[in-house]
């Protein structure tokens, strides 16, 4: 498997990893500069030459995957019989530097309702490295022509057309996914709020709308939905940065995206738990 495919596999699994690259070579060494190794929690793909270099790099890579917000780092190796490595001696006679680049699990966001505001928000979020789920009950909101503005997305896009029960998508989302509810139908919004509170493992939950709308929803979630007030308080409404009061779709989208990015910054210690490998999450076929 190529290193590119290995990186893609880790991303699809939502498993952190490290890309290890031979950065420089002086003299004789097992591999040339540019050789790559991808390190996952339990597997590796490729090779940077084996022996002590590779074993030490793998050990350090797995330490990095267990660290909050790891940064890239450079390791230096002298390859001579005077240097005893942790995993033996390599005496090729040269020297090697190895670059370790963490491959963190990216954030996931689900936009329920891809209307005017939802599409503008998708355009902004699509410029970021994340898994972006677009959910709508209306097929005309998800046509190739309409979503063509996302063709150059950096994000991995997953498009869900759910004519009847959009709340079912909540159970398909990866752990820690942030949910934004902004459909065209208040009844649909209410059902999604209720279902989101019943779905374990989600990140933040945001609802677009007025104070009057939220007052009605809040009462129903407590009296009819049976949720306690602490649970209901998980839902943030209104969404966006306070003080940005414009009602144009693009203005609302900028405000919501900025607030979400702030949430990401506060959430940088978040990692997928070790149990994720056993969870039934499968990336949904879609764009990207």
KEKE-3310 file (N, C-alpha, C; in steps of 0.2 Angstrom, whole numbers, plus 5000, padded with zeros to 4 digits):
npx = (5004:5003:5010:5002:4989:4989:4988:4976:4968:4969:4963:4950:4947:4947:4957:4972:4988:5005:5016:5031:5046:5061:5071:5084:5100:5116:5131:5132:5116:5101:5090:5085:5083:5067:5060:5046:5036:5021:5013:5002:4991:4992:4997:5009:5015:5024:5042:5057:5069:5071:5078:5086:5084:5071:5063:5065:5059:5046:5042:5043:5033:5021:5021:5018:5005:4997:4997:4991:4987:4999:5015:5025:5041:5059:5071:5087:5100:5115:5124:5134:5146:5149:5139:5126:5110:5093:5087:5097:5112:5116:5127:5130:5137:5134:5123:5107:5092:5076:5059:5045:5028:5013:4997:4983:4967:4954:4942:4924:4910:4892:4880:4864:4852:4853:4851:4850:4858:4864:4871:4880:4887:4893:4902:4911:4916:4921:4933:4942:4952:4943:4930:4915:4898:4884:4867:4850:4833:4828:4830:4833:4841:4853:4859:4871:4874:4870:4879:4891:4899:4907:4916:4930:4934:4943:4940:4933:4919:4903:4888:4871:4856:4840:4825:4815:4818:4829:4835:4841:4853:4861:4866:4875:4886:4903:4912:4911:4907:4902:4886:4875:4860:4849:4837:4824:4812:4803:4798:4805:4818:4815:4813:4826:4834:4829:4833:4847:4850:4848:4858:4873:4889:4891:4898:4898:4881:4871:4859:4850:4840:4827:4824:4811:4808:4817:4812:4800:4804:4813:4804:4796:4806:4809:4796:4789:4799:4806:4818:4831:4835:4848:4853:4846:4852:4864:4862:4866:4860:4856:4866:4883:4894:4892:4885:4887:4876:4870:4858:4860:4863:4876:4883:4878:4883:4897:4898:4894:4903:4915:4912:4912:4925:4931:4927:4933:4946:4946:4944:4955:4961:4954:4953:4950:4943:4951:4942:4936:4939:4932:4919:4904:4906:4906:4913:4902:4898:4901:4904:4921)
npy = (4994:5011:5026:5037:5031:5024:5035:5040:5029:5029:5041:5038:5029:5036:5037:5042:5046:5045:5053:5048:5053:5052:5064:5070:5064:5060:5053:5035:5026:5017:5020:5032:5050:5056:5044:5035:5032:5026:5028:5020:5016:5002:4997:4998:5006:5005:5010:5016:5011:5001:4992:5001:5014:5015:5008:5016:5028:5023:5020:5033:5040:5034:5038:5051:5051:5049:5061:5077:5088:5087:5091:5093:5085:5084:5070:5065:5054:5045:5034:5023:5011:5016:5021:5015:5010:5011:5000:4992:4991:5002:5002:5009:5020:5033:5048:5052:5062:5062:5066:5068:5069:5073:5066:5070:5066:5073:5087:5085:5090:5092:5099:5102:5105:5113:5126:5143:5149:5138:5133:5144:5143:5130:5133:5141:5132:5122:5125:5121:5109:5096:5084:5085:5085:5086:5088:5085:5086:5089:5086:5095:5104:5098:5095:5092:5103:5114:5112:5113:5124:5120:5112:5113:5110:5108:5101:5085:5079:5074:5069:5069:5064:5064:5060:5057:5054:5064:5064:5051:5051:5056:5045:5040:5048:5052:5050:5063:5073:5089:5097:5106:5114:5119:5119:5120:5119:5120:5110:5099:5104:5103:5090:5085:5092:5085:5072:5073:5076:5063:5056:5048:5053:5064:5080:5098:5105:5115:5127:5136:5151:5161:5169:5167:5155:5146:5146:5140:5127:5123:5121:5111:5101:5098:5095:5086:5079:5074:5077:5082:5099:5102:5094:5099:5111:5109:5112:5125:5141:5157:5153:5157:5172:5183:5200:5201:5206:5206:5200:5194:5179:5176:5184:5178:5165:5168:5172:5161:5151:5156:5156:5142:5138:5144:5135:5123:5127:5127:5114:5107:5097:5086:5069:5054:5041:5025:5015:5017:5010:4999:5003:5005:5015:5020:5029:5039:5037:5049:5066:5069)
npz = (5000:4996:5003:5003:5001:5013:5023:5019:5023:5037:5040:5035:5045:5056:5064:5073:5067:5061:5049:5043:5037:5028:5029:5027:5020:5024:5017:5018:5019:5024:5016:5004:5004:5006:5007:5015:5029:5036:5052:5062:5075:5078:5067:5053:5038:5023:5023:5031:5031:5041:5055:5069:5066:5061:5070:5082:5077:5075:5088:5094:5086:5090:5103:5100:5095:5106:5112:5116:5104:5096:5089:5074:5072:5072:5070:5073:5067:5069:5060:5064:5071:5084:5090:5100:5097:5104:5099:5093:5083:5069:5056:5044:5041:5038:5041:5046:5045:5051:5048:5058:5056:5063:5061:5064:5070:5061:5064:5064:5056:5055:5045:5046:5035:5021:5016:5011:5021:5026:5015:5012:5024:5023:5012:5018:5028:5021:5016:5026:5034:5037:5041:5033:5034:5025:5026:5021:5018:5006:4990:4980:4986:4986:4974:4961:4953:4962:4973:4967:4970:4980:4974:4975:4987:5003:5013:5017:5010:5014:5008:5012:5008:5015:5014:5024:5038:5044:5056:5058:5053:5063:5070:5062:5062:5065:5081:5092:5083:5078:5078:5068:5067:5056:5048:5035:5041:5056:5064:5060:5064:5078:5080:5077:5087:5098:5095:5094:5107:5112:5107:5109:5112:5103:5098:5100:5100:5090:5087:5075:5076:5083:5100:5104:5097:5102:5116:5115:5110:5120:5131:5126:5124:5137:5144:5135:5129:5139:5144:5155:5162:5162:5152:5141:5140:5134:5121:5110:5107:5102:5088:5083:5083:5096:5094:5081:5070:5058:5045:5033:5023:5021:5031:5043:5041:5042:5055:5062:5058:5063:5077:5078:5074:5085:5095:5091:5093:5107:5109:5106:5113:5111:5107:5097:5105:5111:5109:5097:5086:5087:5084:5075:5065:5048:5035:5025:5009:4997:4991:4988)
capx = (5000:5007:5009:4996:4983:4989:4986:4968:4965:4969:4958:4943:4946:4947:4963:4977:4994:5011:5019:5038:5049:5068:5072:5091:5104:5123:5134:5128:5110:5097:5085:5086:5079:5060:5057:5041:5033:5015:5013:4996:4991:4995:5000:5013:5015:5031:5048:5062:5075:5072:5083:5085:5080:5063:5060:5064:5054:5039:5041:5041:5027:5016:5020:5015:4998:4994:4998:4986:4990:5006:5019:5030:5048:5065:5075:5094:5103:5121:5124:5141:5147:5151:5132:5122:5103:5088:5085:5103:5117:5117:5134:5131:5143:5131:5119:5100:5087:5069:5054:5039:5022:5007:4991:4978:4960:4951:4936:4919:4904:4886:4875:4857:4848:4858:4847:4854:4863:4868:4876:4885:4892:4897:4907:4917:4919:4924:4940:4946:4953:4938:4925:4909:4892:4878:4861:4844:4827:4826:4835:4835:4846:4859:4861:4878:4874:4870:4885:4897:4903:4911:4920:4937:4934:4948:4936:4930:4912:4898:4881:4866:4849:4836:4818:4810:4820:4836:4839:4844:4860:4865:4869:4880:4891:4909:4912:4914:4905:4898:4880:4872:4853:4846:4833:4818:4806:4804:4796:4811:4823:4813:4815:4833:4836:4827:4837:4854:4851:4848:4863:4879:4896:4892:4902:4893:4875:4869:4852:4848:4833:4825:4823:4804:4808:4820:4808:4795:4808:4815:4798:4794:4811:4808:4789:4787:4804:4808:4825:4832:4837:4855:4854:4844:4857:4869:4860:4868:4856:4858:4873:4887:4897:4887:4887:4887:4869:4867:4854:4861:4865:4884:4885:4876:4888:4904:4898:4893:4909:4920:4911:4913:4932:4933:4925:4938:4952:4945:4943:4961:4964:4950:4955:4945:4945:4953:4936:4933:4941:4927:4913:4902:4906:4909:4912:4897:4900:4899:4909:4928)
capy = (5000:5017:5030:5041:5026:5023:5041:5040:5024:5031:5046:5035:5025:5042:5035:5047:5043:5050:5052:5048:5054:5053:5071:5071:5059:5061:5047:5029:5025:5012:5023:5039:5055:5055:5038:5037:5027:5029:5024:5020:5014:4996:4995:5003:5005:5008:5009:5021:5007:4996:4993:5005:5021:5014:5006:5022:5032:5021:5021:5040:5041:5031:5042:5057:5050:5049:5067:5082:5094:5086:5095:5090:5086:5081:5066:5064:5047:5044:5027:5020:5006:5019:5023:5010:5013:5007:4993:4989:4996:5002:5005:5011:5025:5040:5051:5053:5065:5060:5071:5065:5074:5070:5065:5070:5065:5080:5088:5083:5095:5090:5104:5099:5110:5116:5131:5149:5150:5131:5133:5149:5140:5125:5136:5143:5126:5117:5128:5119:5101:5093:5080:5090:5081:5090:5084:5089:5081:5091:5084:5100:5107:5094:5094:5093:5110:5118:5110:5114:5129:5116:5107:5113:5109:5105:5096:5079:5081:5068:5072:5064:5065:5060:5062:5056:5055:5066:5062:5045:5053:5057:5039:5038:5053:5050:5052:5070:5077:5095:5097:5113:5112:5125:5116:5125:5117:5121:5103:5095:5106:5101:5083:5085:5093:5079:5066:5075:5075:5056:5052:5048:5054:5070:5086:5103:5105:5122:5128:5143:5154:5167:5167:5164:5148:5142:5145:5134:5121:5121:5119:5104:5096:5096:5092:5081:5075:5071:5079:5087:5105:5102:5091:5104:5117:5107:5115:5132:5145:5157:5151:5163:5177:5189:5206:5201:5206:5205:5194:5191:5172:5176:5186:5173:5160:5170:5172:5154:5148:5159:5153:5135:5138:5145:5129:5119:5129:5125:5107:5104:5091:5080:5063:5048:5036:5019:5011:5019:5005:4994:5006:5004:5021:5020:5035:5039:5038:5056:5069:5070)
capz = (5000:4996:5009:5002:5003:5021:5026:5018:5027:5044:5040:5035:5051:5061:5068:5072:5065:5060:5043:5045:5031:5028:5027:5024:5021:5023:5017:5017:5024:5021:5011:5001:5007:5003:5009:5019:5033:5040:5058:5065:5082:5079:5060:5049:5031:5021:5027:5031:5031:5046:5060:5074:5064:5060:5077:5086:5074:5076:5095:5095:5083:5094:5109:5098:5094:5112:5115:5114:5099:5094:5083:5070:5075:5068:5074:5070:5068:5067:5058:5065:5076:5090:5093:5101:5098:5108:5095:5090:5080:5062:5055:5037:5040:5036:5046:5043:5049:5050:5050:5060:5055:5066:5057:5069:5068:5060:5067:5060:5057:5051:5044:5045:5032:5017:5012:5010:5026:5026:5009:5014:5030:5020:5008:5023:5032:5016:5016:5031:5034:5042:5038:5033:5032:5023:5027:5019:5016:5000:4985:4976:4989:4986:4967:4959:4951:4968:4977:4963:4973:4984:4970:4976:4995:5006:5018:5014:5010:5014:5007:5014:5006:5019:5013:5029:5045:5044:5063:5058:5051:5069:5073:5057:5062:5069:5088:5093:5078:5080:5074:5067:5065:5053:5042:5033:5045:5063:5066:5058:5069:5085:5080:5077:5094:5103:5093:5096:5115:5114:5103:5113:5108:5099:5101:5102:5096:5089:5084:5073:5077:5088:5107:5104:5094:5107:5121:5113:5109:5127:5135:5123:5126:5145:5146:5130:5127:5145:5145:5161:5160:5161:5145:5136:5140:5129:5114:5110:5103:5095:5086:5080:5088:5099:5092:5074:5070:5051:5044:5027:5024:5021:5037:5048:5040:5044:5062:5065:5057:5068:5083:5078:5074:5092:5098:5089:5097:5114:5109:5103:5117:5109:5102:5096:5110:5109:5107:5091:5081:5087:5083:5068:5060:5041:5031:5020:5002:4995:4988:4992)
cpx = (5004:5005:5003:4989:4983:4986:4978:4965:4964:4964:4951:4942:4945:4952:4969:4984:5000:5014:5027:5042:5057:5069:5079:5095:5111:5127:5130:5122:5106:5092:5087:5081:5072:5057:5052:5038:5027:5014:5006:4996:4994:4998:5005:5013:5021:5037:5053:5069:5076:5077:5081:5082:5073:5060:5059:5059:5047:5037:5039:5035:5021:5015:5017:5007:4994:4995:4993:4990:4997:5009:5024:5037:5053:5069:5082:5097:5110:5122:5132:5141:5148:5144:5128:5115:5099:5087:5091:5107:5116:5123:5135:5136:5140:5127:5112:5096:5080:5064:5048:5033:5016:5001:4985:4971:4957:4944:4930:4913:4898:4882:4868:4853:4853:4854:4852:4860:4867:4873:4882:4890:4896:4903:4913:4920:4923:4931:4945:4946:4949:4934:4918:4903:4887:4872:4855:4839:4825:4831:4837:4840:4853:4861:4868:4879:4875:4876:4891:4901:4908:4916:4928:4938:4940:4945:4934:4923:4908:4891:4876:4859:4844:4829:4814:4812:4828:4839:4842:4852:4864:4869:4875:4886:4897:4908:4915:4911:4901:4892:4877:4865:4850:4842:4828:4812:4807:4802:4802:4817:4821:4815:4822:4836:4835:4832:4844:4855:4851:4854:4870:4885:4896:4896:4896:4887:4872:4863:4851:4841:4833:4825:4816:4804:4811:4816:4803:4798:4810:4810:4796:4799:4811:4802:4787:4793:4807:4815:4826:4835:4844:4857:4852:4849:4863:4868:4862:4863:4855:4865:4877:4890:4893:4890:4887:4879:4866:4863:4855:4864:4873:4886:4884:4881:4895:4903:4898:4900:4915:4919:4913:4921:4935:4932:4931:4945:4952:4945:4949:4964:4959:4953:4950:4948:4947:4948:4933:4934:4935:4920:4911:4902:4909:4908:4907:4899:4897:4904:4916:4930)
cpy = (5006:5021:5034:5037:5025:5029:5041:5035:5026:5037:5043:5031:5030:5039:5040:5043:5048:5048:5053:5048:5055:5060:5073:5065:5061:5055:5041:5028:5020:5014:5030:5044:5055:5049:5039:5031:5030:5024:5025:5017:5007:4993:5000:5001:5008:5007:5014:5018:5002:4997:4998:5012:5020:5012:5012:5027:5030:5022:5029:5042:5039:5035:5049:5056:5050:5056:5072:5087:5093:5090:5091:5090:5082:5077:5065:5057:5047:5036:5024:5015:5009:5021:5016:5012:5008:5000:4991:4994:4996:5006:5006:5016:5032:5043:5052:5057:5063:5064:5067:5071:5071:5071:5065:5068:5072:5081:5086:5088:5092:5096:5101:5105:5114:5121:5137:5149:5143:5131:5138:5146:5134:5127:5138:5137:5122:5119:5125:5111:5098:5088:5084:5086:5086:5086:5088:5084:5083:5090:5089:5105:5104:5092:5095:5100:5115:5118:5111:5119:5126:5111:5107:5113:5106:5100:5090:5079:5074:5071:5066:5067:5061:5062:5062:5057:5057:5064:5056:5046:5054:5051:5037:5043:5050:5053:5059:5075:5083:5096:5104:5111:5119:5123:5122:5124:5116:5114:5099:5097:5103:5094:5081:5086:5088:5073:5067:5074:5067:5052:5053:5050:5060:5076:5092:5102:5112:5122:5135:5145:5159:5164:5164:5157:5144:5141:5140:5127:5118:5118:5112:5099:5093:5092:5086:5076:5071:5072:5083:5094:5106:5099:5096:5110:5115:5111:5123:5136:5152:5155:5157:5167:5182:5195:5207:5200:5205:5199:5191:5184:5172:5178:5181:5168:5161:5169:5165:5150:5150:5156:5146:5134:5139:5139:5124:5120:5127:5118:5103:5098:5085:5075:5058:5043:5029:5014:5012:5014:5000:4996:5005:5010:5019:5026:5034:5041:5045:5059:5070:5063)
cpz = (5000:5002:5009:5003:5010:5024:5025:5022:5034:5044:5040:5041:5057:5066:5068:5070:5064:5053:5044:5038:5032:5025:5023:5025:5019:5023:5016:5022:5020:5016:5010:5005:5003:5005:5015:5023:5036:5046:5061:5072:5083:5072:5058:5042:5028:5025:5026:5032:5036:5051:5066:5072:5064:5067:5082:5084:5076:5084:5097:5092:5087:5100:5106:5097:5100:5116:5112:5110:5098:5088:5080:5073:5071:5072:5070:5072:5065:5066:5058:5071:5083:5094:5093:5102:5102:5105:5091:5087:5072:5060:5047:5036:5039:5042:5042:5048:5047:5053:5052:5060:5058:5061:5061:5066:5067:5063:5062:5061:5053:5051:5042:5042:5028:5012:5011:5015:5027:5021:5010:5019:5027:5016:5012:5026:5027:5014:5021:5031:5039:5038:5039:5030:5031:5022:5025:5017:5009:4995:4981:4979:4989:4979:4966:4957:4957:4972:4973:4966:4978:4981:4972:4984:4997:5011:5014:5015:5010:5013:5008:5012:5010:5019:5019:5036:5045:5051:5063:5056:5057:5071:5068:5058:5067:5076:5088:5088:5081:5075:5074:5064:5062:5047:5040:5037:5052:5066:5065:5063:5076:5085:5081:5084:5099:5102:5095:5103:5117:5111:5107:5109:5104:5102:5103:5098:5096:5085:5081:5074:5082:5095:5108:5102:5099:5114:5120:5113:5116:5131:5132:5125:5133:5146:5141:5129:5133:5147:5151:5158:5158:5154:5140:5135:5136:5122:5115:5105:5106:5094:5083:5086:5090:5096:5084:5072:5063:5050:5037:5028:5025:5028:5043:5047:5043:5052:5065:5064:5061:5074:5083:5078:5081:5096:5097:5093:5104:5115:5107:5107:5115:5105:5102:5101:5107:5106:5100:5085:5081:5086:5076:5063:5054:5038:5026:5014:5000:4991:4992:4994)
residu = (UNK:UNK:UNK:UNK:UNK:UNK:UNK:UNK:UNK:UNK:UNK:UNK:UNK:UNK:UNK:UNK:UNK:UNK:UNK:UNK:UNK:UNK:UNK:UNK:UNK:UNK:UNK:UNK:UNK:UNK:UNK:UNK:UNK:UNK:UNK:UNK:UNK:UNK:UNK:UNK:UNK:UNK:UNK:UNK:UNK:UNK:UNK:UNK:UNK:UNK:UNK:UNK:UNK:UNK:UNK:UNK:UNK:UNK:UNK:UNK:UNK:UNK:UNK:UNK:UNK:UNK:UNK:UNK:UNK:UNK:UNK:UNK:UNK:UNK:UNK:UNK:UNK:UNK:UNK:UNK:UNK:UNK:UNK:UNK:UNK:UNK:UNK:UNK:UNK:UNK:UNK:UNK:UNK:UNK:UNK:UNK:UNK:UNK:UNK:UNK:UNK:UNK:UNK:UNK:UNK:UNK:UNK:UNK:UNK:UNK:UNK:UNK:UNK:UNK:UNK:UNK:UNK:UNK:UNK:UNK:UNK:UNK:UNK:UNK:UNK:UNK:UNK:UNK:UNK:UNK:UNK:UNK:UNK:UNK:UNK:UNK:UNK:UNK:UNK:UNK:UNK:UNK:UNK:UNK:UNK:UNK:UNK:UNK:UNK:UNK:UNK:UNK:UNK:UNK:UNK:UNK:UNK:UNK:UNK:UNK:UNK:UNK:UNK:UNK:UNK:UNK:UNK:UNK:UNK:UNK:UNK:UNK:UNK:UNK:UNK:UNK:UNK:UNK:UNK:UNK:UNK:UNK:UNK:UNK:UNK:UNK:UNK:UNK:UNK:UNK:UNK:UNK:UNK:UNK:UNK:UNK:UNK:UNK:UNK:UNK:UNK:UNK:UNK:UNK:UNK:UNK:UNK:UNK:UNK:UNK:UNK:UNK:UNK:UNK:UNK:UNK:UNK:UNK:UNK:UNK:UNK:UNK:UNK:UNK:UNK:UNK:UNK:UNK:UNK:UNK:UNK:UNK:UNK:UNK:UNK:UNK:UNK:UNK:UNK:UNK:UNK:UNK:UNK:UNK:UNK:UNK:UNK:UNK:UNK:UNK:UNK:UNK:UNK:UNK:UNK:UNK:UNK:UNK:UNK:UNK:UNK:UNK:UNK:UNK:UNK:UNK:UNK:UNK:UNK:UNK:UNK:UNK:UNK:UNK:UNK:UNK:UNK:UNK:UNK:UNK:UNK:UNK:UNK:UNK:UNK:UNK:UNK:UNK)
# end
